[in-house]
Amino acid sequence: MKILVIGNGSTGVDTKSKKSYINNHTGWFLEEINLKATVGFSQFTTSYNRNSNLQNFDITSSSLNNHNLLNKKHPLFFIKLIKVLLQYDFIHIFYPGSLGRFVALIAKLLNKPYGLYIRGEYFNRNFFDKIVLKNSRYVFTISPTFLPKLKVFCKKIKIIKPMISIREKDLKKDRNYLNSGIVKLLFVGRLEEAKGVFELLTIATELKKKNFNFVIDIVGGGDLYNSLFDIIKAERLSNHVVIHGQVSDGNKLKLIYDNANVFVFPSHHEGFPRVLYEAMASGLPIFTTFVGGISGRMNHNGNCIEIPVKDGVTSAKIISNYLSDSNSLELLGKSGQKTLLNIINGSLLSHEDLLIKYLQNER
């Protein structure tokens, strides 16, 4: 069987080498499927950023069939997309996303079967989404939170094991929760408004007012990278906020997690962010908003503390109440590791195993 996977991210194209790079977890997923079937992959492209930890799998050098798409405004976009779709027997779509929605609607017109992998919370925003969901052969999703909404459209729904490479041996089990020096708060994610980066700066301002001895380490790249430096300087936060940019080296990133004391994630919307699993692996106490699928894995006063969306002032008050309470921080951190262990060692099937199982049953 020939399977086409439609991504909802971007493929980085290096103009010099002509090589194409995708997220490594997606690449590993595709390679596993490729052991059982002929696999193609397609999504929109961007210029390759060598420092990006989101585009780190060289799909050009793999045995996968890669189909880089033209910009959707290009006059030949539709024709070339149809040609790609006609080459395959089944389409597996990472959803939501404008490309996935468009492909699913075309697949319906072509009578081409497709299934969905729901990654984010905005999967039912308009009339076309409803059509896409109702005609999907199955839905795989990352969070139990999405189940009630999805069952309205599709009866065949499965929760997948997270697409993470963390294993039990990777867990930091010797974390010291007593801290008498600088408290290091950590954020990892794209530098954009929707990830709550402005709330992070508000949190820094509020903690500074309370005379806390702290630093917020911000790891990631994005549209606001340069703007944040200007704001930090203007607000006199240079001694309290450090922007590291993209960290593509996995060992270096793990060291940053392990050297932090607290993880803060004030995002406005999500599916379920991989960075929360990484923070749990490191045993970090987590302060997070409960948007999207987060509440499906996280529970307030259990393995994390909930902070409000778009409210840095209140978030700072909540966080400051815990910074000197090492016992509570330890309970949160260890509970997070237990949550992660239950996922790693649990009965949930992986994304690739579920897809292979479905396709084998369909033959």
KEVOTI-617546 format. One line per 2 residues: number of its first residue (from 1); their letters; for each residue x negated, z, y of C-alpha. Coordinates in steps of 0.2 Angstrom, whole numbers, plus 2048, in hexadecimal, padded with zeros to 3 digits. Example, Ala and Ser with C-alpha at 12.3 -4.5 7.8 and 13.67 -1.06 7.14 Angstrom:
! residues 2
1) as) 7C2 827 7EA | 7BC 824 7FB
This chain:
! residues 363
1) mk) 800 800 800 | 7FA 7FC 812
3) il) 7FD 80A 81E | 7FC 809 831
5) vi) 7F9 819 83A | 7FE 819 84D
7) gn) 7F5 826 857 | 7FB 82F 867
9) gs) 7EA 832 86F | 7DD 825 874
11) tg) 7CF 81C 86C | 7BF 81C 876
13) vd) 7B7 80B 877 | 7A4 80A 87B
15) tk) 7A2 7FA 885 | 78F 7F9 880
17) sk) 790 7FC 86D | 7A2 7F5 86B
19) ks) 7A5 804 860 | 7B5 80E 860
21) yi) 7B7 821 85F | 7C6 82C 85B
23) nn) 7C9 83E 858 | 7BF 844 849
25) ht) 7CE 84D 841 | 7D8 83D 842
27) gw) 7CA 834 83A | 7C8 840 82C
29) fl) 7DB 83F 829 | 7DA 82C 828
31) ee) 7CB 82C 81C | 7D5 837 810
33) in) 7E4 82B 810 | 7D8 81C 80E
35) lk) 7D3 823 7FD | 7E5 81F 7F7
37) at) 7EA 810 802 | 7E4 803 80E
39) vg) 7E5 80C 81F | 7E5 805 831
41) fs) 7E5 80E 841 | 7EB 809 852
43) qf) 7ED 811 863 | 7E9 80E 876
45) tt) 7D7 80D 87B | 7CD 815 889
47) sy) 7BB 814 88E | 7B0 81E 882
49) nr) 7AA 82F 889 | 79B 834 880
51) ns) 79D 846 885 | 7AF 847 87F
53) nl) 7B3 852 870 | 7C3 849 86D
55) qn) 7BB 838 869 | 7AE 83C 85C
57) fd) 7B2 832 84D | 7AA 820 84C
59) it) 7B8 817 844 | 7AF 806 846
61) ss) 7A2 80B 83A | 7AF 811 82D
63) sl) 7B8 808 820 | 7C9 80A 829
65) nn) 7D2 7FB 832 | 7D2 7FF 844
67) hn) 7DD 7F5 850 | 7DA 7F9 862
69) ll) 7E9 7F5 86D | 7E9 7EC 87E
71) nk) 7F1 7F5 88D | 804 7F5 88B
73) kh) 805 7EB 89B | 7FA 7DD 894
75) pl) 805 7CD 891 | 7FE 7CC 87F
77) ff) 801 7DE 87B | 812 7DC 872
79) ik) 80C 7CD 868 | 7FC 7D5 862
81) li) 805 7E5 85D | 812 7DB 853
83) kv) 804 7D2 84A | 7FC 7E3 845
85) ll) 80D 7EB 840 | 810 7DC 834
87) qy) 800 7DF 82B | 806 7F0 824
89) df) 813 7F6 818 | 816 807 820
91) ih) 813 80F 831 | 80E 822 834
93) if) 810 826 846 | 809 835 84F
95) yp) 817 83A 85B | 81C 83C 869
97) gs) 814 82F 874 | 819 81E 87C
99) lg) 810 814 870 | 817 81D 861
101) rf) 829 81B 868 | 826 809 86B
103) va) 81F 805 85A | 82D 80F 851
105) li) 83A 805 85A | 832 7F4 856
107) ak) 830 7FA 844 | 843 7FD 843
109) ll) 846 7EB 849 | 839 7E5 83C
111) nk) 841 7EF 82F | 830 7F7 82C
113) py) 831 809 825 | 828 817 82F
115) gl) 826 82A 830 | 821 836 83D
117) yi) 814 843 840 | 81B 84E 84E
119) rg) 80C 856 858 | 814 85A 869
121) ey) 824 862 86F | 82B 854 879
123) fn) 831 84A 86A | 844 849 870
125) rn) 844 844 882 | 84F 835 883
127) ff) 85B 829 879 | 84C 81F 871
129) dk) 845 82F 86A | 855 833 861
131) iv) 855 821 859 | 843 824 854
133) lk) 846 835 84C | 856 82F 843
135) ns) 84E 820 83B | 83E 829 835
137) ry) 83C 82A 822 | 834 83C 825
139) vf) 82E 847 832 | 81E 852 830
141) ti) 81B 85F 83D | 80E 86C 842
143) sp) 81A 87B 846 | 829 883 83F
145) tf) 830 885 850 | 834 872 850
147) lp) 83E 873 840 | 850 877 847
149) kl) 84F 869 854 | 848 85C 848
151) kv) 855 85F 83A | 862 858 845
153) fc) 85A 847 843 | 851 847 832
155) kk) 854 851 822 | 842 84E 81B
157) ik) 837 859 825 | 827 861 820
159) ii) 81C 86E 828 | 80A 868 826
161) kp) 7FA 873 825 | 7F1 871 836
163) mi) 7E4 863 838 | 7D6 86E 83A
165) si) 7C5 86F 832 | 7C4 883 832
167) re) 7C0 88B 822 | 7C0 89E 81D
169) kd) 7AD 89E 81E | 7AE 899 831
171) lk) 7B7 8A8 836 | 7AD 8B5 841
173) kd) 7B0 8C5 838 | 7A4 8D0 842
175) rn) 7AB 8CF 853 | 7A8 8DE 85E
177) yl) 7B7 8E2 869 | 7AF 8EF 873
179) ns) 7A9 8E8 883 | 79F 8F2 891
181) gi) 799 8E3 89B | 7A0 8D3 8A1
183) vk) 7B1 8CE 899 | 7B0 8BC 894
185) ll) 7C0 8B3 894 | 7C1 8A1 88C
187) fv) 7CC 892 88E | 7C9 882 884
189) gr) 7D3 872 888 | 7D5 863 893
191) le) 7D3 867 8A6 | 7E4 862 8AC
193) ea) 7F3 86A 8B4 | 7FE 86A 8A4
195) kg) 7F1 875 89B | 7F2 883 8A8
197) vf) 7E1 881 8B0 | 7E8 886 8C2
199) el) 7F0 896 8BA | 7DE 899 8B3
201) lt) 7D7 899 8C5 | 7E6 8A5 8CA
203) ia) 7E2 8B1 8BC | 7D0 8B1 8C2
205) te) 7D5 8B4 8D4 | 7E0 8C3 8CE
207) lk) 7D3 8CB 8C3 | 7C7 8C9 8D1
209) kk) 7D3 8D3 8DD | 7D3 8E1 8CF
211) nf) 7C0 8E1 8CF | 7BF 8DD 8BD
213) nf) 7AD 8D8 8B7 | 7B2 8C7 8AE
215) vi) 7AE 8B5 8AC | 7BA 8A7 8A7
217) di) 7B1 89A 89D | 7BB 889 89E
219) vg) 7B6 87C 891 | 7BD 86A 892
221) gg) 7BD 85B 89C | 7CB 852 8A4
223) dl) 7D2 84B 8B5 | 7D0 85B 8BE
225) yn) 7BE 85E 8B9 | 7B7 85B 8CB
227) sl) 7C5 862 8D4 | 7C4 873 8CC
229) fd) 7B2 875 8D2 | 7B8 873 8E4
231) ii) 7C6 87F 8E2 | 7BB 88C 8DA
233) ka) 7AF 88B 8E8 | 7BD 88C 8F5
235) er) 7C4 89B 8ED | 7B3 8A3 8EB
237) ls) 7B5 8A4 8D8 | 7A4 89D 8D4
239) nh) 79E 8AE 8CC | 7AD 8AF 8C1
241) vv) 7B2 89E 8BB | 7A6 892 8B2
243) ih) 7AA 880 8AD | 7A0 87A 89E
245) gq) 7A8 869 89D | 7AA 860 88C
247) vs) 7A1 869 87D | 7A0 85C 86F
249) dg) 794 866 864 | 79E 870 858
251) nk) 791 87D 855 | 78F 880 868
253) lk) 7A2 881 86B | 7A3 88E 85D
255) li) 795 898 865 | 7A0 898 875
257) yd) 7AF 89F 86C | 7A4 8AC 863
259) na) 79D 8B2 874 | 7AE 8B4 87D
261) nv) 7B8 8C3 87D | 7CA 8BC 880
263) fv) 7D2 8AB 87F | 7DE 8A6 88C
265) fp) 7EA 897 88A | 7F6 894 898
267) sh) 7FD 883 893 | 80D 87C 899
269) he) 812 872 88A | 80A 86F 878
271) gf) 80D 86B 866 | 801 878 85F
273) pr) 7F0 878 866 | 7E1 877 85B
275) vl) 7D8 883 867 | 7E3 892 862
277) ye) 7DD 890 850 | 7CB 88F 856
279) am) 7CE 89F 860 | 7D6 8A8 851
281) as) 7C7 8A3 846 | 7BB 8AB 852
283) gl) 7C6 8BB 852 | 7CA 8B9 865
285) pi) 7D9 8C3 86C | 7E4 8B5 873
287) ft) 7EF 8B4 882 | 7FA 8A5 882
289) tf) 80A 89D 888 | 817 89A 87B
291) vg) 81B 888 87E | 81F 87A 872
293) gi) 81A 87F 860 | 80F 88E 864
295) sg) 81D 89B 860 | 81E 894 84F
297) rm) 80D 89B 84A | 80A 8A8 858
299) nh) 813 8B8 85B | 813 8C4 86A
301) ng) 80B 8D5 867 | 806 8CE 856
303) nc) 7F8 8C1 856 | 7F8 8BE 868
305) ie) 800 8C3 879 | 80C 8B7 882
307) ip) 809 8B3 894 | 816 8AA 89F
309) vk) 815 897 8A3 | 80F 892 8B4
311) dg) 80D 8A4 8BA | 7FB 8A8 8BC
313) vt) 7FE 8B8 8C5 | 809 8C0 8B8
315) sa) 7FD 8BA 8AA | 7EF 8C2 8B3
317) ki) 7F8 8D3 8B3 | 7FC 8D1 8A1
319) is) 7EA 8CD 89C | 7E2 8DB 8A7
321) ny) 7ED 8E8 89E | 7E3 8E4 88E
323) ls) 7D2 8E0 894 | 7CC 8F2 892
325) ds) 7D7 8F6 882 | 7CA 8F2 874
327) ns) 7D6 8F8 867 | 7E4 8ED 86C
329) le) 7D8 8DE 86E | 7D1 8E1 85C
331) ll) 7E3 8E2 855 | 7E7 8D1 85D
333) gk) 7D7 8C9 857 | 7D8 8CF 845
335) sg) 7EA 8CA 844 | 7E6 8B9 84A
337) qk) 7D9 8B7 83D | 7E6 8BC 82F
339) tl) 7F2 8AF 836 | 7E5 8A2 834
341) ln) 7E0 8A8 823 | 7F2 8A6 81D
343) ii) 7F2 895 824 | 7E2 890 81C
345) ng) 7E6 897 80B | 7F8 894 80B
347) sl) 803 888 802 | 806 87B 810
349) ls) 800 86A 80B | 7F4 861 817
351) he) 7FA 852 821 | 7F1 846 816
353) dl) 7F7 84D 806 | 809 84D 80C
355) li) 808 83B 811 | 800 835 801
357) ky) 80D 83F 7F7 | 81B 836 801
359) lq) 814 825 7FF | 811 827 7EC
361) ne) 823 82D 7EA | 829 81D 7F3
363) r) 820 811 7E8
